[in-house]
């Protein structure tokens, strides 16, 4: 049964940051209605109050829509929402000017002035801040903030005719909208950085696989290239000797046969070395890679004394589990333990990122590991545990006598 926190724990780090960013800026729409709309309903009665409340709600809706499109643009899912930014800017100007008009020419009273001032300030600050969310260059953000701040001062001057009021309002709007705009710019930078870091992790994992393939290709080329060249020379010599009726041709072909058989053996050795990983090396490598990625990794137990087949199978489990934690998980800690009990070697990998369970797909994922372990009568269990911990347990029977059972 899925717990209430499973939805959040199942997200990757970039997805969590994106969800937090969306939620924070969408909440600004709620703050607009609470900070500007509620005072209007309490202080301005009649059609004028209803109309002003409608403008506040419409502006909040446009803000929420702009946040969704702007975050999608930041994440690379859609183009920059320039028409929507212009719409939000126009809506902000309309609501602000309307609020000033109500304050100057509407019903008299301190309550009306206070409610109109709330609409003026809240709409200006949040409108400009959310528009900054959809801008890429800082100069445009600066121009946006200063332009609206100066415009608010000019609007106050035009409505009230007071230079002092304009000089007071403009810096206040500059500070308020500038703070929200800075928050938007920082959020965009953080979201992009997290996605770039996640992409770099995936690239590093792919490079590691590509490097291993290149190593295998070089080893195979070294073996086959040299031997095939010798076989070609020996065969050509045997052909020339056979045409001349020389008995040495048989000896050359025997030598060709020997080299071909030796090449087969060397190719098998290369492939066996590629397929059979060393458990001790993989444990040390996993700890180093995870630590470099900012994940605290603790390794307990030793691989010394275990049969080669057992080490090879468990080494692949360690390699795949480490790759999945780096590529799919959101782990902060990881623990790897190797122990021998009741004639079986048990490898346990635990991490606090539930998404670390992602199957890499095909033969490289958990299904591929089960196939490898099945070849040595081993088993694999993987799934979420308590407190958001993902646990992977592989068990392989000891393939030979003389290995002392001990809890390492």
C-alpha positions in Angstrom: 0.0 0.0 0.0 1.4 3.4 -1.0 2.0 5.7 1.9 1.4 9.5 1.8 5.1 10.2 1.3 5.6 7.7 -1.5 4.6 10.2 -4.2 7.3 12.6 -3.1 10.0 10.0 -2.3 9.5 8.5 -5.7 10.5 11.7 -7.5 14.1 12.4 -8.6 15.9 15.4 -7.2 15.2 17.5 -10.3 11.6 16.6 -10.2 11.4 17.5 -6.6 13.0 20.9 -7.2 10.6 21.5 -10.1 7.6 20.6 -8.0 8.7 22.9 -5.2 9.3 25.7 -7.7 5.9 25.3 -9.3 4.1 25.0 -5.9 5.9 28.1 -4.5 5.0 30.4 -7.4 1.5 29.0 -7.8 1.0 29.8 -4.1 1.6 33.5 -5.1 -1.8 33.5 -6.8 -3.4 32.4 -3.5 -1.5 35.1 -1.7 -2.7 37.7 -4.2 -6.4 36.8 -3.5 -5.7 36.7 0.2 -3.7 39.9 0.4 -5.6 42.0 -2.2 -9.0 40.4 -2.7 -10.1 39.9 0.9 -9.6 43.6 1.9 -11.6 44.6 -1.1 -14.6 42.4 -0.1 -14.5 43.8 3.4 -14.1 47.5 2.6 -15.6 48.2 -0.9 -19.2 47.2 -1.3 -21.4 47.1 -4.3 -20.6 46.7 -8.0 -17.3 48.6 -7.6 -15.9 46.1 -5.0 -17.2 43.1 -7.1 -15.5 44.4 -10.2 -12.2 45.1 -8.4 -12.4 41.6 -6.9 -12.9 40.1 -10.3 -9.8 41.9 -11.6 -7.8 40.5 -8.7 -9.0 37.0 -9.3 -8.4 37.3 -13.1 -4.9 38.6 -12.5 -4.2 35.7 -10.1 -5.4 33.2 -12.7 -3.1 34.7 -15.4 -0.2 34.5 -12.9 -0.8 30.8 -12.3 -1.0 30.1 -16.0 2.2 32.1 -16.6 4.0 30.1 -13.8 3.1 26.8 -15.5 4.2 27.9 -18.9 7.4 29.6 -17.6 8.5 26.6 -15.6 7.9 24.3 -18.7 10.0 26.7 -20.7 12.8 26.6 -18.1 12.7 22.8 -18.3 12.8 22.8 -22.1 9.3 21.5 -22.7 7.9 24.5 -24.5 9.0 27.8 -26.1 9.3 31.0 -24.1 5.8 32.2 -23.3 6.3 35.7 -24.6 2.6 36.5 -25.5 1.6 35.3 -22.0 4.2 37.6 -20.4 2.8 40.6 -22.3 -0.7 39.6 -21.3 0.4 39.4 -17.6 2.1 42.8 -17.9 -1.0 44.4 -19.4 -3.2 42.8 -16.8 -0.9 44.1 -14.0 -1.0 47.6 -15.4 -4.8 47.6 -15.7 -5.4 46.4 -12.2 -2.9 48.8 -10.7 -4.3 51.8 -12.5 -7.8 50.7 -11.6 -6.8 50.5 -7.9 -5.3 54.0 -8.1 -8.5 55.3 -9.7 -10.7 53.8 -6.9 -8.4 55.3 -4.3 -8.6 58.8 -5.9 -12.1 58.9 -7.3 -14.0 56.2 -5.6 -15.9 56.2 -2.3 -14.1 58.1 0.5 -12.8 56.5 3.6 -9.7 55.1 5.1 -10.9 51.5 4.5 -11.3 52.1 0.8 -7.9 53.7 0.5 -6.3 50.8 2.5 -8.0 48.2 0.3 -7.1 50.0 -2.9 -3.5 50.4 -1.7 -3.3 46.6 -0.9 -4.5 45.8 -4.5 -2.0 48.3 -5.9 1.0 46.9 -4.0 0.2 43.2 -4.1 -0.6 43.1 -7.7 2.4 45.1 -8.7 4.9 43.0 -6.7 3.6 39.6 -7.6 2.9 40.5 -11.2 6.4 41.8 -11.9 8.0 38.9 -10.0 6.2 36.2 -11.9 7.0 37.9 -15.2 10.7 37.7 -14.3 10.2 33.9 -14.1 9.9 33.8 -17.9 12.9 36.0 -18.8 16.3 34.7 -19.5 18.6 37.7 -19.4 19.2 39.6 -16.2 19.2 43.0 -18.0 15.7 42.4 -19.1 14.7 41.6 -15.5 16.4 44.8 -14.3 14.5 46.8 -17.0 11.2 45.1 -16.1 11.6 45.9 -12.4 12.7 49.5 -12.8 10.2 50.2 -15.6 7.2 49.1 -13.5 8.6 50.9 -10.4 9.0 54.1 -12.4 5.6 53.6 -14.0 3.9 53.2 -10.6 5.5 56.4 -9.5 4.3 58.2 -12.6 0.8 56.8 -12.2 0.6 58.0 -8.6 1.8 61.4 -9.7 -0.7 61.6 -12.5 -3.6 60.5 -10.2 -2.8 62.4 -7.1 -0.6 65.2 -8.3 1.7 64.7 -5.3 5.4 64.5 -6.1 6.1 63.3 -2.5 3.7 60.4 -2.8 5.2 59.4 -6.2 8.8 59.5 -4.7 7.6 57.3 -1.8 5.7 54.7 -3.8 8.3 54.2 -6.6 11.2 53.0 -4.2 8.8 50.8 -2.3 7.6 49.1 -5.5 11.2 48.8 -6.7 12.2 47.0 -3.5 9.1 44.7 -3.3 9.0 43.7 -7.0 12.8 43.5 -7.1 12.8 41.0 -4.2 10.2 38.7 -5.8 12.0 39.0 -9.2 15.3 38.0 -7.5 13.5 35.0 -6.0 12.2 34.1 -9.5 15.7 34.4 -11.1 17.3 32.4 -8.4 14.7 29.7 -8.7 15.2 29.5 -12.4 19.0 29.2 -12.0 18.6 26.5 -9.3 16.2 24.5 -11.4 18.4 24.6 -14.5 21.5 23.7 -12.4 19.8 20.7 -10.9 18.7 19.4 -14.3 22.1 19.9 -15.8 23.7 18.1 -12.8 21.3 15.2 -13.4 22.1 15.1 -17.1 25.8 15.1 -16.2 25.3 12.1 -14.0 23.6 10.2 -16.8 26.4 11.2 -19.2 29.0 10.0 -16.8 27.2 6.6 -16.5 27.0 6.3 -20.3 30.7 7.3 -20.7 31.7 4.6 -18.2 29.8 2.0 -20.3 31.4 3.3 -23.5 34.8 3.2 -22.0 34.4 -0.4 -20.9 33.2 -1.3 -24.5 36.3 0.5 -25.9 38.5 -1.5 -23.6 37.0 -4.7 -24.7 37.3 -3.7 -28.3 41.0 -2.8 -27.9 41.7 -6.1 -26.1 39.9 -8.1 -28.8 41.7 -6.2 -31.5 45.1 -6.8 -30.0 44.4 -10.6 -29.8 42.8 -11.1 -33.2 44.8 -8.5 -35.2 48.1 -10.1 -34.4 47.1 -13.7 -34.8 45.1 -13.1 -38.0 48.1 -11.4 -39.5 50.3 -14.4 -38.7 47.6 -16.8 -40.1 47.4 -14.8 -43.3 51.2 -15.0 -43.8 51.4 -18.7 -42.9 48.5 -19.5 -45.3 50.1 -17.6 -48.1 53.4 -19.4 -47.5 51.6 -22.8 -47.4 49.9 -22.0 -50.8 53.2 -21.1 -52.4 54.9 -24.3 -51.0 52.0 -26.5 -52.1 52.2 -25.1 -55.7 55.8 -26.1 -55.8 55.0 -29.6 -54.4 57.1 -28.9 -51.2 56.2 -31.1 -48.2 56.8 -28.1 -45.9 53.3 -26.8 -46.8 51.8 -29.4 -44.5 53.8 -28.1 -41.6 52.8 -24.5 -42.3 49.1 -25.5 -42.3 49.6 -27.4 -39.0 51.1 -24.1 -37.7 48.1 -22.2 -39.0 45.8 -24.6 -37.2 47.7 -24.2 -34.0 47.5 -20.4 -34.2 43.8 -20.5 -34.9 43.2 -22.7 -31.9 45.3 -20.4 -29.8 43.3 -17.4 -31.0 40.1 -19.1 -30.0 41.5 -19.7 -26.6 42.7 -16.1 -26.2 39.3 -14.7 -27.4 37.5 -16.9 -24.8 39.9 -15.5 -22.2 39.1 -11.9 -23.2 35.4 -12.5 -23.2 35.6 -14.3 -19.9 37.6 -11.5 -18.4 34.9 -9.0 -19.7 32.0 -11.0 -18.3 33.6 -12.0 -15.0 33.9 -8.9 -12.8 35.9 -8.8 -9.6 33.7 -8.3 -6.5 36.4 -6.5 -4.5 37.2 -4.1 -7.3 33.5 -3.4 -7.8 32.9 -2.8 -4.1 35.8 -0.3 -4.0 34.7 1.3 -7.2 31.1 1.7 -6.0 32.2 3.4 -2.8 34.4 5.8 -4.7 31.8 6.7 -7.4 29.0 7.2 -4.9 31.2 9.3 -2.6 32.2 11.4 -5.5 28.6 11.9 -6.3 27.8 13.2 -2.8 26.3 10.0 -1.5 27.7 8.6 1.7 28.6 5.0 1.1 29.5 2.4 3.7 30.9 -1.0 2.6 31.1 -3.9 5.0 32.4 -7.4 4.4 35.1 -8.8 2.2 35.2 -10.8 -1.1 38.4 -12.6 -0.3 38.0 -16.4 -0.4 34.8 -16.5 -2.4 34.7 -18.7 -5.5 35.3 -16.9 -8.8 31.8 -17.6 -10.1 30.2 -16.2 -7.0 32.3 -13.0 -7.1 31.6 -12.5 -10.8 27.8 -12.8 -10.3 27.7 -10.5 -7.2 30.1 -8.0 -8.8 27.5 -7.4 -11.6 24.9 -6.9 -8.9 27.0 -4.2 -7.3 27.7 -2.6 -10.6 24.1 -2.4 -11.7 22.9 -1.3 -8.2 25.5 1.5 -8.2 24.5 2.7 -11.7 20.8 2.7 -10.7 21.4 4.7 -7.6 23.4 7.3 -9.6 21.1 7.5 -12.6 17.6 7.1 -11.1 17.7 7.5 -7.4 17.7 10.4 -5.0 19.9 8.8 -2.3 21.9 10.5 0.3 23.2 7.4 1.9 24.0 3.9 0.6 25.1 0.8 2.5 26.6 -2.4 0.9 27.2 -5.5 2.9 28.6 -8.9 2.0 28.3 -11.9 4.4 28.3 -15.7 4.3 25.6 -17.6 6.1 24.2 -21.1 5.8 26.3 -22.0 2.7 25.1 -18.9 0.8 26.7 -15.6 0.1 24.3 -12.7 0.7 24.9 -9.2 -0.8 22.7 -6.4 0.5 22.5 -2.9 -1.1 20.4 -0.4 0.7 19.9 3.3 -0.1 17.4 6.0 1.1 16.3 6.9 -2.4 13.2 4.9 -3.4 13.7 5.8 -7.1 17.0 3.8 -7.0 14.9 0.8 -7.8 14.5 1.9 -11.4 15.2 -0.9 -13.8 17.7 0.0 -16.4 15.7 -2.0 -18.9 16.6 -4.9 -21.0 19.5 -7.1 -20.0 21.2 -4.3 -18.1 18.5 -3.9 -15.5 17.1 -6.0 -12.7 15.8 -8.6 -15.1 19.3 -9.0 -16.5 20.7 -9.5 -13.0 18.2 -12.2 -12.2 19.3 -14.0 -15.4 22.9 -13.8 -14.3 22.2 -15.0 -10.8 20.0 -17.8 -12.1 23.0 -19.2 -14.0 24.7 -19.8 -10.6 21.5 -20.8 -8.8 21.2 -17.4 -7.2 18.2 -15.2 -6.4 17.5 -11.5 -6.3 15.0 -9.5 -4.3 14.5 -5.8 -4.7 11.9 -3.4 -3.3 11.1 -0.6 -1.0 11.5 -1.1 2.7 10.7 0.9 5.8 11.3 4.6 6.1 11.8 5.1 2.4 14.7 2.7 2.1 15.2 0.7 -1.0 16.7 -2.7 -0.4 18.3 -5.1 -2.9 19.3 -8.5 -1.7 21.2 -11.1 -3.8 21.9 -14.6 -2.6 24.3 -17.1 -4.3 25.2 -20.5 -3.0 28.8 -21.2 -2.5 30.1 -23.1 -5.5 32.9 -25.0 -3.7 34.1 -26.3 -0.4 36.7 -24.9 1.8 35.1 -21.5 2.3 34.6 -21.0 5.9 31.2 -19.6 6.8 31.3 -16.5 8.8 29.4 -13.3 9.2 31.7 -10.7 7.8 
